[in-house]
């Protein structure tokens, strides 16, 4: 009964202003994700876990800043985390395609919960050493990469194809809400003497257990592993996945298209802050309002993407949305005051969320199940490699040229590349 009630709430929220025939909505062949016990179990568990992570990220950042040589520790921690992701994504795809994805998610969540608990206990006893932090960060990065590949690959095994966009919209909506709530809650909790960093760590550990509980309840329909795949090594499996991506020209073109757009859009995290400070002349509160507007647009975009349903199968919609992203950010660049910038940021957040959801849904529908884990690990691997390069080039350009000039060139380039999607 609870799953049907949740489904009804989702329908009311996401379909307001639209006319639907109730007999069609509740037809067993076209069900909404919250009417699906497996998806609901996964989503609820992940919602708790993501909220715990958002709270914990603020807490651990503040904890590191309280240490001596905090800038050096922070930099090394981020380098270790990024390097562990890159290393893990190489093997996560073959592992996810070879073994039970549900069990991979279950065990990695339990292990991550244990790691955070150990970190909290070390901090509580005032025995946390820098090398402890680095080691736990390394292991957590590997487990997180493995979990991420399994999560995105398992959705098509528990959700009907017509519900891919709705399921992905709900996942991204939950992440956005947690991203807005988490920092405030984390800042409050770590400021309380009775809680502090050790208490936040234990809370986050408990959310991993809740996530693991939700994962244990799902029963995905997985194809199973063939004898040939069992006998081949992980590197051979990686190579087979690479050959599949290269041989499927449609999948390869979409992957390269997305990778280039990701490279060009990465500077937004640096440029938007510089623009707010140098052009809009706002303080930290103003920047916070801009970021909140971005999240609000993303939430509305996720809802609209869910309403669009099966239209993600028409890749042309994704191309239009990428073009709209570029145009929206160009409007941000030419906006001269706060209100205009916030309106443009809201639109950018809206179309960016829609494009991400519809593209992910499209890829989940066209990539063959036995290669899905490897494909998405390739996608993560490429974008993770390009991110520091894009950040470094943006930092150099921002020092050398005027902020508005860098923003305009970045987003004109993004829009031109987005237009090339019509030829894919």
Secondary structure, 3 states (H helix, E strand, C coil): CHHHHHHHHHHHHHCCCCCCCHHHHCCCCCCCHHHCHHHHHHHHHHHHHHHHHHHHHHHHHHHHHCCCCHHHHHHHHHHHHHHHHHHHHHHHHHHHHHCCHHHHHHHHHHHHHHHHHHHHHHHHCCCCCHHHHHHHHHHHHHHHHHHHHHHHHHHHHHCCHHHHHHHHHHHHHHHHHHHHHHHHHHHHHHHCCCCHHHHHHHHHHHHHHHHHHHHHCCCCCCCCCCHHHHHCCHHHHHHHHHHHHHHCHHHHHHHHHHHHHHHHHCCHHHHHHHHHHHCCCCCHHHHHHHHHHHHHHHHHHHHHHHHHHHHHHCCHHHHHHHHHHHHHHHHHHHCCCHHHHHHHHHHHHHHHHHHHHHHHHHHHHHCCHHHHHHHHHHHHHHHHHHHHHHHHHHHHHHHHCCHHHHHHHHHHHHHHHHHHHHHC
